[in-house]
């Protein structure tokens, strides 16, 4: 099963996931700051 997935593609998808999570977290912090007027 693992051999069917290229290592490079898996790493690329894994990196994209981290980038997406980081971007989403940044948006959440900005929205929180905008709503409450302060950052944690």
TAKAZI-V252769 format. One record per backbone hydrogen bond with DSSP energy under -0.5 kcal/mol. CO is the residue of the C=O (numbers start at 0). NH is the residue of the N-H. E is the energy in kcal/mol with one decimal. If there is no record, write none. Layout:
<<CO;NH;E> <CO;NH;E>>
This chain:
<<0;3;-0.8> <1;4;-1.2> <3;5;-0.6> <5;9;-2.3> <6;10;-2.4> <7;11;-2.4> <8;12;-2.6> <9;13;-2.5> <10;14;-2.5> <11;15;-2.4> <12;16;-2.1> <13;17;-1.9> <14;18;-2.4> <15;19;-2.6> <16;20;-2.5> <17;21;-2.5> <18;22;-2.5> <19;23;-2.6> <20;24;-2.4> <21;25;-2.2> <22;26;-2.2> <23;27;-2.4> <24;28;-2.3> <25;29;-2.3> <26;30;-2.7> <27;31;-2.6> <28;32;-2.6> <29;33;-2.4> <30;34;-2.3> <31;35;-2.8> <32;36;-1.9>>
